[in-house]
Amino acid sequence: MASLLRRFKPHYLLALLLLVKLFTMVSASVQSADQHSPVQLKKQRFEQTLVPAVERVHREWQTRFDTVAQLLELGDPNAQLQPLRERFGAASDRELLAALKPHPVSIVLAQAAIESGWGTSRFYREANNVFGIWSTNRSEPRIAARGKRDGKTVWLKQYASLDDSIRDYYRLIAKGAAYQQFRQARLRSQDPLKLVPYLTAYSERREAYTRQVSQVLRQNQFSRYDQSDDHGQWR
């Protein structure tokens, strides 16, 4: 390499070095611009705000699941768990565990990004409604959508905090009849890409929606927020 450089005249070598430096500066500038583009800044703000909230709620549900699983292994009397069975409509121990087992943080973040437009939707900003969950109860806090559906006003729930919105989302998945297969699947596995196809009932778009969730999850590497633990399965 040294012998090759000696063949160049000094001014040619200087020009070559300047070109290399210019290329490095341009590359760094492009990379910096990408990192500070409106889209990237929006995503950064979304993750900074929502990841801590999702992780907090996930820990709450995981702790409750672990506690109930331990009680069942110890042969706990049914009376102690009966209120939970009634609350989640569980007819068996397995159904109760399936209702309580939280799915990976990565899935929650991908759905939240889609449903809230990366935290820019009016429902997210004004009502802490991360997932666009509708309201059918006039007595609960809610806000009206600007558009109508079949000539009727659409109401969406209003939450006191992002944590409350995420808790309600987990309850919806835990109790909804449409998510029974998803609940059983997440009891067997915590692989997000294996679980997402079971969420077709979440959107009228069905398979197109689950493909989008998987795409958002992969492209943004949300699986980095999933904890690798040894209590991911229940057989």
KEDO-809614 format. One record per residue: residue in three letters; x negated, y, z of N, C-alpha, C, CB in turn. Coordinates in steps of 0.1 Angstrom, whole numbers, plus 2048, in hexadecimal, padded with zeros to 3 digits. Glycine has a CB too. Layout:
<rodos>
   type   n_east   n_north   n_up   ca_east   ca_north   ca_up   c_east   c_north   c_up   cb_east   cb_north   cb_up
    ALA        X         Y      Z         X          Y       Z        X         Y      Z         X          Y       Z
...
</rodos>
This chain:
<rodos>
   type   n_east   n_north   n_up   ca_east   ca_north   ca_up   c_east   c_north   c_up   cb_east   cb_north   cb_up
    MET      7F8       7F4    800       800        800     800      7F7       80D    800       809        800     80C
    ALA      7EC       80C    808       7E3        818     809      7DD       81A    7FC       7D9        816     814
    SER      7D8       80F    7F5       7D2        811     7E8      7DC       817    7DD       7CC        804     7E3
    LEU      7E8       813    7DF       7F3        818     7D5      7F5       827    7D7       800        810     7D7
    LEU      7F5       82B    7E4       7F7        839     7E7      7EB       842    7E2       7F9        83B     7F6
    ARG      7DF       83C    7E2       7D3        844     7DE      7D3       847    7CF       7C6        83C     7E1
    ARG      7DB       83F    7C7       7DC        841     7B9      7E4       84D    7B5       7E2        835     7B2
    PHE      7ED       852    7BE       7F5        85D     7BC      7ED       86A    7BE       802        85D     7C5
    LYS      7EF       874    7B6       7E9        881     7B8      7F0       888    7C4       7EA        88A     7AC
    PRO      7E9       890    7CB       7EF        896     7D8      7FC       89C    7D6       7E5        8A0     7DD
    HIS      7FE       8A4    7CB       80B        8AB     7C9      816       8A1    7C6       809        8B5     7BE
    TYR      812       895    7BF       81D        88B     7BC      821       885    7CA       817        881     7B2
    LEU      817       882    7D2       81A        87C     7DF      822       885    7E8       80D        878     7E6
    LEU      81F       892    7E7       827        89B     7EF      835       89C    7EA       821        8A9     7EE
    ALA      837       89B    7DD       845        89C     7D7      84C       88F    7DB       844        89D     7C8
    LEU      845       884    7DB       84C        877     7DF      850       878    7EE       842        86B     7DD
    LEU      848       87D    7F6       84B        87E     804      857       887    807       83F        883     80C
    LEU      857       892    7FF       862        89B     800      870       895    7FC       860        8A8     7F8
    LEU      86F       88D    7F1       87B        886     7EC      880       87C    7F7       878        87F     7DF
    VAL      877       875    7FD       87B        86B     807      881       873    813       86E        863     80C
    LYS      87B       87E    817       881        885     822      88E       88B    81F       877        891     826
    LEU      890       890    812       89D        895     80E      8A7       88A    80E       89B        89C     800
    PHE      8A4       87F    809       8AD        873     808      8B2       870    817       8A7        867     802
    THR      8A8       870    820       8AB        86C     82E      8B5       877    834       89F        86B     836
    MET      8B2       883    831       8BB        88E     836      8C9       88D    831       8B5        89C     833
    VAL      8CA       88B    824       8D7        88A     81D      8DF       87E    823       8D6        888     80E
    SER      8D8       872    825       8DF        867     82A      8E4       869    838       8D5        85B     82A
    ALA      8DC       870    840       8E0        873     84E      8EB       87D    84E       8D4        879     856
    SER      8EB       886    845       8F6        890     844      903       88A    840       8F2        89B     83A
    VAL      903       880    836       90F        879     832      914       871    83E       90C        870     826
    GLN      90B       86A    845       910        862     850      916       86A    85B       904        85A     856
    SER      910       876    85E       915        87F     868      923       884    863       90C        88A     86A
    ALA      924       887    856       931        88C     851      93C       882    853       930        891     843
    ASP      938       875    850       942        86A     852      947       869    860       93C        85D     84D
    GLN      93D       86A    869       940        869     877      949       874    87D       934        868     880
    HIS      948       880    876       950        88B     87B      95B       88F    871       946        897     87D
    SER      95F       886    868       96A        889     860      977       889    868       96B        87E     854
    PRO      982       88F    863       98E        890     86A      994       882    86E       999        897     862
    VAL      992       879    865       997        86B     868      990       865    873       996        862     85B
    GLN      982       866    873       97A        860     87D      97C       867    88B       96B        860     879
    LEU      97E       874    88A       980        87B     897      98E       877    89D       980        88A     895
    LYS      998       875    894       9A5        871     899      9A4       863    89F       9AF        870     88D
    LYS      99C       85A    899       99B        84C     89E      993       84D    8AC       994        843     894
    GLN      989       855    8AC       981        856     8B9      98A       85B    8C4       975        85F     8B7
    ARG      992       865    8C2       99B        86B     8CC      9A5       860    8D0       9A2        877     8C7
    PHE      9AA       858    8C7       9B4        84E     8CA      9AD       843    8D3       9B8        847     8BD
    GLU      9A1       83F    8D0       99B        835     8D8      997       83A    8E6       98E        82F     8D1
    GLN      992       846    8E6       98E        84C     8F3      99A       84D    8FC       988        85A     8F1
    THR      9A6       850    8F7       9B2        852     8FF      9B9       844    902       9BC        85B     8F8
    LEU      9BA       83C    8F8       9C3        830     8FA      9BC       824    8FF       9C9        82D     8EC
    VAL      9AF       822    8FC       9A8        816     900      9A8       814    90F       99A        816     8FB
    PRO      9A5       81F    917       9A6        81D     926      9B4       819    92B       9A1        82A     92D
    ALA      9BE       81F    925       9CC        81C     929      9D0       80E    926       9D6        826     922
    VAL      9CC       809    91A       9CF        7FB     916      9C8       7F2    91F       9CC        7F9     907
    GLU      9BB       7F5    922       9B3        7EC     92A      9B9       7EB    938       9A5        7F0     92A
    ARG      9BE       7F6    93D       9C4        7F6     94B      9D0       7ED    94C       9C7        804     94F
    VAL      9D9       7EF    942       9E5        7E7     942      9E2       7D8    93F       9EF        7EC     937
    HIS      9D9       7D6    937       9D5        7C8     934      9D0       7C1    941       9CA        7C7     929
    ARG      9C8       7C8    948       9C3        7C2     955      9CF       7C0    95F       9B9        7CC     95C
    GLU      9D9       7C8    95F       9E4        7C6     968      9EB       7B9    964       9EE        7D2     967
    TRP      9EE       7B7    957       9F5        7AB     953      9EC       79F    955       9F9        7AD     944
    GLN      9DF       7A0    952       9D6        795     954      9D5       790    962       9C8        798     94E
    THR      9D5       79A    96B       9D4        797     97A      9E1       790    97E       9D2        7A4     982
    ARG      9ED       795    97A       9F9        78E     97D      9FA       780    978       A05        796     978
    PHE      9F5       77E    96B       9F5        771     965      9EC       768    96D       9F0        772     956
    ASP      9E0       76C    971       9D7        764     978      9DD       760    986       9CA        76B     97A
    THR      9E3       769    98C       9EA        766     999      9F4       75C    998       9EF        773     99F
    VAL      9FD       75D    98E       A08        754     98C      A03       746    988       A12        759     982
    ALA      9F9       746    980       9F3        739     97C      9ED       732    987       9E8        73B     971
    GLN      9E6       739    990       9E1        733     99C      9EB       72E    9A6       9D8        73D     9A4
    LEU      9F6       736    9A7       A01        731     9B0      A07       724    9AB       A0C        73C     9B1
    LEU      A09       723    99E       A0E        717     998      A05       70B    999       A11        71A     989
    GLU      9F8       70E    998       9EF        703     99A      9EE       6FE    9A8       9E1        707     996
    LEU      9F1       707    9B2       9F2        703     9C0      9FF       6FD    9C4       9EE        70F     9C8
    GLY      A08       6FC    9BA       A15        6F7     9BE      A1E       700    9C6       A14        6EA     9C5
    ASP      A1D       70D    9C2       A25        717     9C9      A34       714    9C8       A22        725     9C4
    PRO      A3C       717    9D3       A4A        715     9D3      A51       71D    9C8       A50        718     9E0
    ASN      A5B       718    9C1       A61        71F     9B6      A67       72D    9BB       A6C        717     9B0
    ALA      A6B       72D    9C8       A72        739     9CC      A69       746    9CB       A76        738     9DB
    GLN      A5C       744    9CD       A53        750     9CC      A52       756    9BE       A46        74C     9D1
    LEU      A54       74D    9B4       A52        752     9A6      A60       754    99F       A4A        748     99E
    GLN      A6B       751    9A6       A78        751     9A0      A7B       760    99B       A82        74D     9A9
    PRO      A78       76A    9A3       A7B        778     99E      A74       77B    990       A76        782     9A8
    LEU      A67       776    98F       A60        778     982      A67       770    977       A52        774     984
    ARG      A6B       764    97A       A72        75C     970      A7E       763    96B       A75        74E     975
    GLU      A86       768    974       A92        76F     970      A8F       77C    969       A9A        773     97D
    ARG      A85       783    96D       A81        790     966      A7D       78E    958       A76        797     96E
    PHE      A76       783    955       A72        780     947      A7A       775    940       A63        77C     948
    GLY      A84       771    946       A8D        767     940      A86       75A    93D       A92        76D     933
    ALA      A7D       756    946       A75        74A     944      A7C       73E    94A       A67        74B     94A
    ALA      A7E       733    942       A85        727     946      A7B       71D    94C       A8D        721     93B
    SER      A6E       71F    94A       A64        715     94E      A58       71D    953       A61        70B     943
    ASP      A4F       715    959       A42        71B     95D      A3A       720    951       A3A        712     965
    ARG      A3A       718    946       A33        71B     93A      A38       728    934       A33        70F     930
    GLU      A45       729    934       A4B        735     92E      A48       741    936       A5B        734     92D
    LEU      A47       740    943       A43        74B     94C      A35       74F    949       A45        748     95B
    LEU      A2C       745    948       A1E        749     945      A1C       74F    937       A15        73C     946
    ALA      A24       74A    92E       A23        74F     920      A28       75E    920       A2C        747     916
    ALA      A32       761    928       A37        76F     929      A2C       778    930       A44        770     931
    LEU      A25       773    939       A1C        77B     941      A0E       77D    93B       A1A        776     94F
    LYS      A0A       773    932       9FD        774     92D      9FB       77F    923       9FA        766     925
    PRO      9F2       789    926       9F0        794     91C      9E8       790    910       9EA        7A0     924
    HIS      9EC       795    905       9E4        792     8F9      9D8       79C    8F8       9EC        793     8EC
    PRO      9CF       79A    8EF       9C2        7A2     8EF      9C5       7B1    8ED       9BA        79D     8E4
    VAL      9BC       7B9    8F3       9BC        7C7     8F1      9BB       7CB    8E3       9B1        7CD     8F9
    SER      9B4       7C4    8DB       9B2        7C8     8CD      9BF       7C8    8C5       9A9        7BE     8C6
    ILE      9C8       7BF    8C8       9D5        7BF     8C1      9DD       7CB    8C5       9DD        7B2     8C4
    VAL      9DD       7CE    8D2       9E5        7D9     8D7      9E0       7E6    8D1       9E3        7DA     8E7
    LEU      9D3       7E8    8D0       9CD        7F4     8CA      9D0       7F5    8BB       9BE        7F4     8CB
    ALA      9D0       7EA    8B4       9D3        7EA     8A5      9E2       7EE    8A3       9D0        7DC     89F
    GLN      9EB       7E8    8AB       9F9        7EB     8AA      9FB       7FA    8AE       A01        7E2     8B3
    ALA      9F5       7FE    8B8       9F6        80C     8BD      9F1       816    8B2       9EE        80F     8CA
    ALA      9E6       813    8AB       9E1        81B     8A1      9EB       81D    896       9D4        816     89C
    ILE      9F1       812    892       9FB        812     887      A07       819    88B       9FE        804     882
    GLU      A0D       816    897       A1A        81B     89B      A19       82A    89E       A1F        814     8A7
    SER      A0E       82F    8A3       A0C        83D     8A7      A05       845    89D       A06        83E     8B4
    GLY      A00       840    892       9F8        847     889      9EB       84C    88F       A00        853     883
    TRP      9E5       843    896       9D9        846     89D      9DB       851    8A8       9CD        84A     894
    GLY      9E6       851    8AE       9E9        85A     8B9      9EE       868    8B4       9DD        85C     8C1
    THR      9F2       869    8A8       9F7        876     8A2      A06       877    8A1       9F0        878     895
    SER      A0D       86C    8A3       A1C        86D     8A1      A22       876    8AC       A22        85F     8A2
    ARG      A2D       87C    8A9       A35        884     8B2      A39       87D    8BF       A41        88B     8AC
    PHE      A3C       870    8BD       A41        868     8C8      A35       865    8D2       A47        85A     8C3
    TYR      A29       863    8CC       A1D        861     8D4      A1A       86E    8DC       A11        85D     8CC
    ARG      A1A       87A    8D5       A16        886     8DB      A20       88C    8E5       A13        890     8D0
    GLU      A2D       88A    8E2       A37        891     8EA      A3E       887    8F4       A42        896     8E1
    ALA      A3D       87A    8F2       A44        871     8FA      A3B       865    8FF       A50        86B     8F3
    ASN      A2E       866    8FD       A25        85B     901      A2A       84D    8FB       A24        85A     910
    ASN      A32       84E    8F0       A37        841     8EB      A2D       83C    8E0       A45        843     8E4
    VAL      A24       833    8E5       A19        82E     8DC      A1E       825    8D1       A0F        827     8E5
    PHE      A29       81D    8D3       A2C        813     8CA      A3A       815    8C2       A2D        806     8D1
    GLY      A3F       821    8C4       A4B        825     8BD      A57       81C    8C2       A4A        822     8AE
    ILE      A58       819    8CE       A62        811     8D4      A6F       819    8D5       A5E        80B     8E2
    TRP      A7A       814    8D0       A87        81A     8D0      A8E       81A    8DE       A90        814     8C6
    SER      A97       823    8DF       A9F        824     8EC      AAE       822    8E8       A9D        831     8F3
    THR      AB5       819    8F0       AC3        818     8EE      ACB       81B    8FB       AC6        809     8EA
    ASN      AC3       820    904       AC9        824     911      ACA       833    913       AC1        81D     91D
    ARG      AD6       839    913       AD7        847     914      AD2       84D    921       AE6        84B     913
    SER      AD1       845    92C       ACD        84A     939      ABE       84B    93A       AD3        842     943
    GLU      AB6       845    931       AA8        845     933      AA1       851    92B       AA1        838     92E
    PRO      A96       855    92F       A8F        860     928      A8C       85C    919       A82        865     92F
    ARG      A8F       864    910       A8D        861     902      A8E       86D    8F9       A98        857     8FD
    ILE      A89       86C    8ED       A89        877     8E3      A8F       872    8D6       A7B        87D     8E2
    ALA      A95       87B    8CF       A9B        877     8C2      A91       878    8B7       AA7        880     8BF
    ALA      A92       86F    8AE       A8A        870     8A1      A8F       87B    899       A8A        862     89A
    ARG      A87       881    890       A8C        88C     888      A95       886    87D       A80        893     882
    GLY      A92       87A    878       A9B        875     86E      AA5       86C    874       A92        86D     864
    LYS      AAF       868    86C       ABA        85F     870      AB8       852    869       AC8        865     86D
    ARG      ABF       848    86E       ABF        83A     868      ACD       836    866       AB7        830     871
    ASP      AD1       834    85A       ADF        831     856      AE8       83C    85C       AE3        823     85B
    GLY      AE4       848    85C       AEC        853     860      AED       855    86F       AFA        851     85B
    LYS      AE5       84D    877       AE5        84D     885      AD8       852    88B       AE9        83F     88B
    THR      AD9       859    896       ACC        85E     89D      AC4       852    8A2       ACF        868     8A8
    VAL      AB8       852    8A0       AAF        848     8A6      AA8       84E    8B2       AA4        843     89C
    TRP      AA9       847    8BD       AA3        84C     8CA      A97       843    8CD       AAD        84C     8D6
    LEU      A8C       84A    8D2       A81        843     8D7      A7E       846    8E5       A74        847     8CE
    LYS      A79       83C    8EC       A76        83D     8FB      A6C       848    8FD       A72        830     901
    GLN      A6D       84E    909       A63        858     90D      A5D       853    91A       A6A        866     90F
    TYR      A50       853    91B       A49        84D     927      A42       858    92E       A40        842     922
    ALA      A40       855    93B       A38        85E     944      A29       85E    941       A3B        85B     952
    SER      A25       853    93B       A16        851     938      A14       847    92D       A0E        84D     945
    LEU      A08       847    928       A05        83D     91E      A05       82F    924       9F7        840     918
    ASP      A01       82E    931       A01        821     938      A0F       81B    938       9FB        823     946
    ASP      A19       824    93B       A27        81F     93B      A2B       81A    92E       A30        82A     941
    SER      A27       821    923       A2B        81D     916      A25       80F    913       A26        827     90C
    ILE      A19       80D    917       A12        800     914      A18       7F5    91C       A03        801     917
    ARG      A1C       7F8    929       A23        7EE     931      A30       7EA    92B       A25        7F4     93F
    ASP      A37       7F4    925       A44        7F1     91F      A42       7E8    913       A4C        7FE     91C
    TYR      A38       7EB    90B       A35        7E3     8FF      A32       7D5    903       A28        7E9     8F8
    TYR      A2A       7D3    90E       A27        7C5     912      A34       7BE    917       A1C        7C5     91E
    ARG      A3D       7C6    91E       A49        7C0     922      A52       7BC    916       A51        7CA     92B
    LEU      A52       7C4    90C       A59        7C1     900      A55       7B4    8FA       A58        7CC     8F6
    ILE      A48       7B2    8F9       A42        7A6     8F3      A45       79A    8FD       A33        7A7     8F1
    ALA      A45       79C    90A       A46        792     914      A55       78D    914       A42        797     921
    LYS      A5E       795    911       A6D        791     913      A74       78F    906       A74        79C     91A
    GLY      A70       795    8FB       A77        794     8EE      A78       786    8E8       A71        79E     8E4
    ALA      A84       782    8E5       A85        775     8DF      A7D       773    8D2       A94        772     8DC
    ALA      A7C       77E    8CB       A75        77E     8BE      A66       77B    8BF       A77        78B     8B7
    TYR      A61       77C    8CB       A52        77A     8CD      A4F       76D    8D5       A4D        786     8D5
    GLN      A58       764    8D5       A56        758     8DD      A4A       750    8D7       A63        74F     8DC
    GLN      A49       74F    8CA       A3E        747     8C4      A31       74E    8C7       A40        745     8B5
    PHE      A31       75C    8C6       A25        763     8C9      A21       761    8D8       A28        773     8C7
    ARG      A2A       761    8E1       A27        75F     8EF      A20       751    8F1       A33        760     8F8
    GLN      A26       747    8EB       A20        739     8EC      A12       739    8E6       A2A        72F     8E6
    ALA      A11       740    8DB       A04        740     8D4      9F9       746    8DC       A05        747     8C6
    ARG      9FC       752    8E3       9F2        759     8EB      9EF       751    8F7       9F7        767     8EE
    LEU      9F8       748    8FB       9F5        73F     907      9EA       735    903       A01        738     90C
    ARG      9E9       731    8F6       9E0        727     8F2      9D3       72E    8ED       9E6        71F     8E6
    SER      9D3       73A    8E8       9C7        740     8E2      9C8       74F    8E5       9C7        73D     8D3
    GLN      9BB       755    8E5       9BA        763     8E6      9B2       769    8DA       9B3        767     8F3
    ASP      9B3       761    8CF       9AC        766     8C3      9B6       76F    8BC       9A9        759     8B9
    PRO      9B3       77C    8BB       9BD        786     8B6      9C1       783    8A8       9B7        793     8B7
    LEU      9B8       77F    89F       9BC        77C     891      9C5       770    890       9B0        77B     889
    LYS      9C4       767    899       9CE        75C     899      9DB       75F    89E       9C8        750     8A1
    LEU      9DC       769    8A7       9E8        76D     8AE      9F0       777    8A5       9E5        773     8BB
    VAL      9EA       780    89E       9F1        78B     897      9FC       785    88E       9E7        793     88F
    PRO      9FA       77B    886       A04        776     87D      A12       772    884       A00        76A     876
    TYR      A11       770    891       A1E        76D     899      A26       77A    89C       A1A        766     8A6
    LEU      A21       786    898       A28        792     89B      A30       798    88F       A1D        79D     89F
    THR      A34       78F    886       A3C        794     87B      A49       79B    87F       A3F        789     872
    ALA      A4F       796    88B       A5B        79C     88F      A5A       7AA    895       A61        793     89A
    TYR      A4E       7AF    896       A4C        7BC     89C      A50       7C7    892       A3E        7BE     8A0
    SER      A50       7C4    885       A52        7CE     87B      A5B       7C8    870       A45        7D4     875
    GLU      A63       7D1    86A       A6B        7CD     85E      A62       7C9    852       A75        7D8     85A
    ARG      A56       7CD    853       A4C        7CA     848      A47       7BC    849       A41        7D4     848
    ARG      A49       7B5    854       A46        7A7     856      A37       7A4    853       A4F        79F     84D
    GLU      A34       79C    849       A26        797     846      A1E       7A3    842       A26        78D     83C
    ALA      A23       7AD    83B       A1B        7B8     837      A16       7C0    843       A23        7C2     82E
    TYR      A1F       7C0    84E       A1B        7C7     85A      A10       7C0    861       A27        7C9     864
    THR      A11       7B3    863       A07        7AB     86A      9F9       7AB    862       A0B        79C     86C
    ARG      9FA       7AC    855       9EE        7AD     84D      9E7       7BA    850       9F0        7AB     83E
    GLN      9EF       7C5    851       9EA        7D2     855      9E4       7D2    862       9F5        7DD     853
    VAL      9EA       7CC    86C       9E5        7CB     87A      9D7       7C4    87A       9EF        7C4     883
    SER      9D6       7B9    873       9CA        7B2     872      9BF       7BB    86B       9CB        7A5     86A
    GLN      9C3       7C2    861       9B9        7CA     85A      9B4       7D5    863       9C0        7D0     84D
    VAL      9BD       7DC    869       9B9        7E7     873      9B0       7E2    87E       9C5        7EE     879
    LEU      9B4       7D6    883       9AC        7D0     88D      99D       7CD    889       9B3        7C3     892
    ARG      99C       7C7    87D       98F        7C4     878      987       7D0    874       990        7BB     86C
    GLN      98D       7D9    86C       986        7E5     867      980       7EE    872       98E        7ED     85E
    ASN      988       7EE    87D       984        7F7     889      97D       7EF    894       98F        7FE     88E
    GLN      97A       7E2    891       973        7DA     89B      979       7DB    8A9       964        7DE     89B
    PHE      986       7DA    8AA       98D        7DB     8B7      98A       7CF    8BF       99C        7DD     8B5
    SER      985       7C4    8B9       983        7B8     8C2      977       7BA    8CB       980        7AC     8B9
    ARG      970       7C5    8CA       965        7C8     8D3      96B       7CC    8E1       95C        7D4     8CE
    TYR      978       7CF    8E1       97E        7D2     8EE      984       7C6    8F5       989        7DD     8EC
    ASP      984       7BB    8EE       989        7AE     8F4      97F       7A8    8FD       98E        7A4     8E9
    GLN      984       7A4    909       97B        79E     913      97A       78F    910       980        7A0     921
    SER      96D       78A    910       96B        77C     90F      96C       776    91D       95E        779     908
    ASP      977       76F    920       978        769     92D      97B       75A    92C       983        770     935
    ASP      97C       754    937       97E        745     937      98C       742    93B       974        73E     940
    HIS      995       74C    93B       9A3        749     93E      9AC       74D    933       9A7        750     94B
    GLY      9A7       74B    927       9AE        74F     91B      9B9       745    916       9A5        752     910
    GLN      9B8       739    91B       9C1        72F     916      9C8       728    922       9BA        724     90E
    TRP      9D4       723    91F       9DC        71B     929      9E2       710    921       9E7        724     930
    ARG      9DF       704    925       9E5        6F8     91D      9EE       6F0    926       9D9        6EF     918
</rodos>
